[in-house]
Amino acid sequence: MTDHNQTSQEAILAALSKVQEPELHKDLVTLNMIQDLTIDNGKVSFTVMLTTPACPLKSRIEREAREAVMSVPGVTQVDIKMDANVPSDGRSRGLLDLPIRNAIAVGSGKGGVGKSTVAVNVAVVLAQSGARVGLLDADIYGPNVPTMMGVDHLPQPKDQKLIPAEAYGVKIMSIGFLVKPDQPLIWRGPMLHSAIRQFLTDVAWGELDYLIVDLPPGTGDAALSLAQSLPLSGSVIVTLPQQVSLEDARRGLEMFRQLEISVLGVVENMSFLELPDGTRMDIFGGGGGQKLADQAGVPYIGGIPIDPIVRAGGDNGVPVVVSYPDSPVSKALRAIAEDIAAKISVAAMNQGNFIPINLIG
């Protein structure tokens, strides 16, 4: 039996080097995730520095690290602090001087599929986990984000910069703040490009781990402008299960491919209706999102059930993950947000395998 005082750092790190980070497929020591390791009379404490606070496998990593260290002779107690430092995707946003580590576009081929619902709730889940999150409502034809987040105006500008509104820990910017509610939004290409660029350059975002961008539906000028102004870490496509929606979503997906923006995966909204007896009713048909993902060779991130509380939350300005955190819809949205965060981490950590995207002319 090793004397309590002689349990060495080497022995602890050797044990922890057998614990894999499940998404990155490397061990915690190699990934430099173990920090502040101290040993005091058999009591071991350290911090596991995750690549996202919204890590879906956080508890598994903590449990395996604890078990590994407890198996070292002489260890009597293990204290683990779980923290996170979100890696940057390494893409230069220097032109815009933005300290944004990762930018994720949420797009769809057509309107009305719940793209803004996904963008809003994913942003709130990431903020709840402790990340610094911005939400850019670039849907210049139907800017719904202010309504969904329950904010109707921006704070006073400061130092000639627009200050984002804030709700549920998320910084928010939307064209909806800058036009009257009943004013029709009619944009031509060049106006659009300068408006979107202004949202990036003239807004004091501060440092962000994630900027979630709610794109306008379709494959028009706004999506192209945004991709050209802001190098994106990746994109998520939202679709409904039925064939018509899938055809439109496929066009959106191919647009990202042509712009060399990696498609993180497909989210299927209004997947099914859960009946009181627990059975599922496929109102719009089933398996469409999975089929689209399979055909396009991208991951299927998950499906979101139909539930009136989602609409009510959007109308009342309280996202469903806040108003009904334990509902099946919220659980689905939380899993989707964590999956996206995990995929972004993997992409950032494997930067060498990703094509650097810089479409700024």
C-alpha positions in Angstrom: 0.0 0.0 0.0 1.4 3.4 -1.0 1.7 5.9 1.8 -1.0 8.6 1.6 1.6 11.4 1.2 3.3 9.6 -1.7 0.5 9.4 -4.1 2.2 11.2 -7.0 0.9 13.5 -9.7 2.3 11.1 -12.2 0.1 8.3 -10.9 -3.0 10.5 -10.9 -2.3 11.7 -14.5 -1.6 8.2 -15.6 -5.0 7.1 -14.3 -6.7 10.1 -16.0 -4.9 9.4 -19.3 -7.1 6.3 -19.5 -10.3 8.5 -19.5 -11.5 9.4 -23.0 -13.4 12.5 -24.0 -16.2 10.7 -25.8 -16.7 13.2 -28.6 -13.1 14.0 -29.3 -11.8 10.4 -28.9 -8.7 11.4 -27.0 -7.9 11.2 -23.3 -8.3 14.1 -20.9 -4.6 14.5 -20.3 -3.6 14.6 -23.9 -6.4 17.2 -24.5 -4.9 19.3 -21.6 -8.3 19.2 -19.9 -6.9 18.5 -16.4 -5.9 21.7 -14.5 -5.1 22.8 -10.9 -4.3 19.3 -9.8 -3.4 19.2 -6.1 -2.8 16.2 -3.8 -3.0 16.5 0.0 -2.9 13.5 2.2 -4.8 11.2 -0.1 -7.3 14.0 -1.0 -7.0 14.8 -4.8 -8.7 17.8 -6.3 -8.6 19.0 -9.9 -10.6 20.9 -12.6 -11.8 19.2 -15.8 -11.8 22.0 -18.4 -14.4 21.0 -21.0 -14.6 22.4 -24.5 -18.2 23.5 -23.9 -20.3 24.1 -20.8 -23.2 22.5 -22.6 -21.3 19.2 -22.9 -23.9 16.4 -23.3 -21.6 13.9 -21.6 -20.4 16.0 -18.7 -21.6 13.7 -16.0 -20.1 10.6 -17.7 -16.7 12.3 -18.0 -16.9 13.4 -14.3 -17.9 9.9 -13.2 -15.1 8.1 -15.2 -12.5 10.6 -14.0 -13.6 10.1 -10.4 -13.5 6.3 -10.7 -10.0 6.4 -12.4 -8.5 8.5 -9.6 -10.1 6.6 -6.8 -8.5 3.4 -8.2 -5.0 4.9 -7.5 -3.5 3.5 -4.3 -3.5 5.9 -1.4 -6.4 8.1 -2.7 -9.1 8.6 -0.2 -11.2 11.5 -1.6 -11.6 13.1 -5.0 -13.0 16.6 -5.6 -13.6 17.5 -9.2 -14.6 20.9 -10.5 -16.2 20.9 -13.9 -15.4 24.1 -15.9 -15.3 24.9 -19.6 -13.3 27.0 -22.0 -14.9 27.1 -25.5 -12.2 26.8 -28.2 -12.3 29.2 -31.1 -12.9 27.7 -34.5 -9.7 29.5 -35.6 -11.4 31.4 -38.3 -10.3 35.0 -38.6 -13.1 37.5 -38.0 -10.4 40.2 -38.0 -12.0 42.4 -40.6 -14.9 42.8 -38.2 -12.8 42.9 -35.1 -15.2 40.5 -33.3 -14.1 38.4 -30.4 -16.5 35.7 -31.4 -15.2 32.2 -30.9 -17.9 30.3 -32.9 -20.7 31.4 -35.2 -23.5 29.0 -36.1 -26.2 29.7 -38.7 -29.6 28.2 -38.3 -31.3 28.0 -41.8 -34.2 26.4 -43.6 -35.3 26.2 -47.2 -38.7 27.8 -46.4 -40.4 29.8 -43.8 -42.7 28.6 -41.1 -40.7 25.5 -40.1 -39.7 26.8 -36.6 -36.2 27.9 -37.5 -36.5 30.9 -35.1 -37.9 28.7 -32.4 -34.8 26.4 -32.7 -32.4 29.4 -32.8 -33.9 31.1 -29.7 -34.1 28.0 -27.6 -30.7 26.7 -28.5 -29.2 30.1 -27.6 -31.0 30.1 -24.2 -29.9 26.5 -23.4 -26.2 27.4 -24.2 -26.5 30.5 -22.0 -28.1 28.5 -19.2 -25.1 26.2 -19.3 -22.8 29.1 -18.6 -21.6 30.0 -22.1 -21.5 33.6 -23.4 -24.1 33.7 -26.2 -25.2 36.2 -28.8 -28.3 35.8 -31.0 -28.4 37.7 -34.3 -31.8 37.8 -35.9 -30.8 38.1 -39.5 -34.2 37.2 -40.8 -34.8 40.6 -42.3 -38.2 39.6 -43.8 -39.8 38.4 -40.5 -37.7 39.3 -37.5 -39.5 37.3 -34.8 -36.7 37.0 -32.3 -37.6 40.2 -30.2 -41.2 38.9 -29.7 -40.0 35.4 -28.8 -37.4 36.7 -26.3 -39.8 39.3 -24.8 -37.7 42.4 -25.7 -38.9 45.3 -27.7 -36.1 47.9 -27.7 -32.4 48.3 -27.5 -30.5 50.0 -24.7 -29.0 53.5 -25.4 -26.1 53.3 -27.9 -22.7 53.8 -26.3 -19.4 55.0 -28.0 -21.2 55.1 -31.4 -22.0 51.4 -31.1 -25.4 49.7 -30.8 -25.7 47.8 -27.5 -27.5 44.5 -27.8 -30.7 43.8 -25.8 -30.4 41.0 -23.3 -32.8 38.4 -22.1 -32.3 35.0 -20.5 -28.5 35.6 -20.5 -28.5 36.0 -24.3 -27.4 39.2 -26.1 -29.8 39.9 -28.9 -29.7 42.0 -32.0 -32.5 42.2 -34.6 -33.6 44.3 -37.5 -37.0 44.3 -35.6 -35.5 46.8 -33.1 -34.8 49.3 -35.8 -38.0 49.4 -37.8 -41.6 50.2 -36.7 -43.7 47.1 -36.1 -46.1 47.7 -39.0 -43.5 48.8 -41.5 -43.0 46.5 -44.4 -39.4 45.3 -44.8 -38.4 45.7 -48.5 -34.8 45.1 -49.2 -32.6 45.2 -52.2 -29.3 43.3 -52.4 -26.8 46.1 -51.5 -29.0 47.5 -48.7 -29.3 44.1 -47.3 -25.5 43.5 -47.4 -24.8 46.7 -45.6 -27.5 46.1 -43.0 -26.2 42.7 -42.1 -22.6 43.9 -42.0 -23.6 46.7 -39.7 -25.1 44.2 -37.3 -21.7 42.7 -37.0 -19.5 45.8 -37.0 -21.6 48.4 -35.3 -22.8 46.2 -32.4 -20.9 45.9 -29.1 -21.2 42.2 -28.8 -18.3 41.8 -26.4 -16.6 38.4 -26.2 -18.9 35.5 -27.2 -18.4 31.8 -27.1 -21.3 31.3 -29.5 -23.1 33.6 -31.9 -26.3 32.0 -33.1 -27.5 33.5 -36.3 -31.2 33.1 -37.3 -31.1 33.3 -41.1 -34.0 34.3 -43.4 -35.6 31.3 -45.1 -34.4 30.2 -48.5 -31.2 30.7 -50.4 -31.3 34.4 -51.2 -29.1 37.4 -50.8 -29.3 37.6 -47.0 -27.8 34.2 -46.5 -25.0 34.9 -49.0 -24.3 38.3 -47.5 -24.0 36.8 -44.0 -21.7 34.0 -45.1 -19.5 36.6 -46.9 -19.4 39.0 -43.9 -19.0 36.5 -41.1 -17.0 33.3 -41.4 -19.3 30.6 -40.0 -18.2 27.6 -37.9 -21.1 25.6 -39.2 -24.8 25.6 -40.1 -27.9 23.7 -38.9 -30.8 23.0 -41.2 -34.4 23.0 -39.8 -37.1 21.1 -41.7 -40.6 19.6 -41.1 -41.1 15.9 -41.8 -43.1 16.3 -45.0 -41.7 15.9 -48.5 -42.3 19.5 -49.6 -40.4 20.9 -46.7 -37.6 18.4 -47.2 -37.1 19.5 -50.8 -36.8 23.1 -49.7 -34.5 22.2 -46.8 -32.3 20.2 -49.3 -31.8 23.4 -51.3 -30.8 25.3 -48.2 -28.3 22.5 -47.3 -26.8 22.6 -50.7 -26.4 26.4 -50.5 -24.2 26.0 -47.4 -22.2 23.3 -49.2 -21.5 25.5 -52.2 -20.4 28.2 -49.8 -18.1 25.6 -48.1 -19.8 26.1 -44.8 -19.9 22.8 -42.9 -23.4 21.5 -42.2 -23.5 20.3 -38.6 -26.7 18.4 -39.2 -30.5 18.4 -39.7 -33.2 19.2 -37.0 -36.7 18.0 -37.6 -39.4 20.2 -36.1 -43.0 19.1 -35.4 -41.8 15.5 -35.6 -44.7 13.9 -33.9 -47.6 14.5 -31.5 -47.5 12.6 -28.3 -51.0 11.4 -27.3 -52.2 11.1 -23.7 -51.7 7.3 -23.9 -48.1 7.7 -24.8 -48.4 6.7 -28.5 -47.0 9.0 -31.1 -49.0 10.3 -34.0 -47.0 11.4 -37.2 -49.2 14.3 -38.3 -46.7 15.4 -41.1 -45.4 11.9 -41.9 -42.4 10.4 -40.3 -38.6 10.1 -40.7 -38.2 13.0 -43.1 -35.4 14.7 -41.3 -33.5 11.5 -40.9 -34.0 10.7 -44.6 -32.7 14.1 -45.7 -29.7 13.8 -43.4 -28.9 10.3 -44.8 -29.3 11.4 -48.4 -27.0 14.4 -47.8 -24.5 12.5 -45.8 -24.8 14.8 -42.7 -25.8 14.0 -39.1 -29.4 13.9 -38.0 -29.3 16.0 -34.8 -32.8 15.2 -33.5 -36.6 15.7 -33.7 -38.8 18.1 -31.7 -42.3 17.0 -30.8 -45.4 19.1 -31.6 -46.7 21.0 -28.5 -48.8 24.1 -28.2 -46.6 25.3 -25.3 -43.9 26.1 -27.9 -46.1 28.6 -29.8 -47.4 30.0 -26.5 -43.8 30.5 -25.3 -42.9 32.3 -28.5 -45.9 34.5 -28.4 -45.5 35.4 -24.7 -41.7 36.1 -25.0 -40.7 33.2 -22.7 -38.9 30.5 -24.6 -40.2 27.0 -23.8 -36.9 25.8 -22.3 -37.5 28.5 -19.6 -41.3 28.2 -19.2 -41.5 24.4 -19.3 -38.0 23.2 -18.7 -39.1 19.6 -18.0 -41.4 19.2 -21.0 -40.5 16.7 -23.8 -40.1 19.6 -26.2 -37.6 21.3 -23.8 -35.7 18.1 -23.3 -35.5 17.6 -27.1 -34.3 21.2 -27.6 -31.7 20.9 -24.8 -30.3 17.7 -26.4 -30.2 19.4 -29.7 -28.3 22.4 -28.3 -25.8 20.1 -26.5 -25.3 18.1 -29.7 -24.6 21.3 -31.7 -22.2 22.5 -29.0 -20.4 19.1 -29.0 -20.1 19.1 -32.8 -18.7 22.7 -32.8 -16.1 21.7 -30.1 -15.0 18.7 -32.2 -14.7 20.9 -35.3 -12.7 23.5 -33.4 -10.4 20.9 -31.9 -9.9 19.2 -35.3 -9.3 22.5 -37.1 -6.7 20.9 -39.3 -9.3 18.8 -41.0 -11.6 21.7 -41.7 -11.3 24.0 -44.7 -10.7 27.5 -43.5 -13.6 29.6 -44.8 -12.9 33.1 -45.7 -15.4 34.4 -48.3 -14.7 38.0 -47.7 -13.8 39.5 -51.1 
